[in-house]
Amino acid sequence: MARSQSQGPPSPEWTHFLRAYGLKSEEDVDAYKDFPADHMEAMAKAKVPILVVYGDADKVVPHKENSVMIFDRYKALGGPAEQIVKPGGDHHPHGLSDPKPIVEFFERAWADKK
């Protein structure tokens, strides 16, 4: 879910995003209220844990308008959420070189559900 395109020319991803949602401009994006992130209440109420992993130098998906917004909104709704920020990390590669923190997150989440 993207709320904003980074500075510079539109990326192919941004163009695809706009087309997929039938949007034409930044104003359309700002006014649209049916993104998945606009419907997280039921997940938060059910205490579905989410883990947000992102690079803070992502040039494709701006983290403040996407990952940070999802994390903050979900926490505000009372949902269990954690984040792992990759300092200097760009969009690729996804994930972490050591998946241990991800595995540990889901092990904790699973244990909390029992």
C-alpha positions in Angstrom: 0.0 0.0 0.0 1.6 3.2 -1.0 0.4 6.6 0.0 3.0 8.6 -1.9 5.6 8.3 -4.6 9.2 9.4 -3.9 10.6 12.5 -5.4 11.7 12.1 -9.0 10.0 10.5 -12.0 7.3 7.9 -11.3 8.7 4.4 -10.9 7.2 1.5 -12.8 5.9 0.1 -9.5 4.1 3.4 -8.8 2.6 3.4 -12.3 1.4 -0.2 -11.8 0.0 0.7 -8.4 -2.1 3.6 -9.7 -3.4 1.5 -12.6 -4.3 -1.4 -10.3 -6.4 0.9 -8.1 -7.8 3.0 -11.0 -6.1 6.1 -9.7 -4.7 8.9 -11.7 -3.0 11.3 -9.3 -1.5 11.9 -5.9 -4.8 13.6 -5.0 -6.7 10.5 -6.0 -4.4 8.4 -3.7 -4.9 10.8 -0.8 -8.7 10.7 -1.2 -9.0 6.9 -1.6 -10.1 5.1 1.5 -10.3 1.5 0.5 -6.7 0.3 0.7 -6.0 -2.8 2.8 -4.4 -0.6 5.5 -7.7 1.2 5.8 -9.3 -2.1 7.0 -7.0 -3.4 9.8 -9.4 -3.1 12.7 -10.6 -6.7 12.6 -7.0 -8.0 12.4 -6.0 -5.8 15.4 -9.1 -6.9 17.4 -8.3 -10.6 16.7 -4.7 -9.8 17.8 -3.1 -11.1 14.6 0.6 -10.3 15.0 2.3 -8.5 12.2 6.0 -8.0 11.6 7.1 -5.1 9.4 10.6 -5.4 7.9 11.9 -2.6 5.8 14.9 -0.7 4.6 15.0 3.0 5.7 16.6 4.0 2.4 14.0 2.3 0.2 13.7 4.3 -3.1 10.8 2.2 -4.4 8.4 2.1 -1.5 8.9 5.1 0.8 8.9 3.7 4.4 7.3 6.7 6.1 4.2 6.5 3.9 4.1 2.7 3.9 5.8 0.5 6.5 5.9 3.1 9.3 2.3 4.1 8.6 1.1 0.4 8.7 3.1 -0.2 11.9 1.9 2.9 13.7 -1.7 2.5 12.6 -1.8 -1.1 13.7 -0.3 -0.4 17.1 -2.8 2.4 17.6 -5.6 0.0 16.9 -4.2 -2.3 19.6 -2.7 -4.9 17.3 0.5 -6.7 18.2 3.2 -5.5 15.9 7.0 -5.3 15.8 9.3 -3.8 13.2 12.8 -4.5 12.0 14.4 -1.6 10.3 17.4 -2.3 8.0 19.6 0.9 8.3 20.6 2.0 4.9 18.6 -0.8 3.3 17.0 -0.2 -0.1 14.0 -2.1 -1.5 16.1 -5.2 -2.5 17.1 -7.6 -1.2 14.0 -8.4 0.8 14.2 -10.1 4.1 17.2 -10.3 6.4 20.5 -12.0 5.8 19.9 -13.8 9.1 16.3 -14.9 9.4 16.6 -15.6 13.2 14.7 -12.4 14.3 11.8 -13.2 12.0 11.6 -16.8 13.2 11.8 -15.7 16.8 9.0 -13.2 16.2 6.7 -15.9 14.9 7.7 -18.3 17.6 6.7 -15.7 20.2 3.5 -14.9 18.4 2.6 -18.6 18.2 3.4 -19.1 21.9 1.2 -16.1 22.8 -1.8 -17.6 21.0 -1.7 -20.9 23.0 
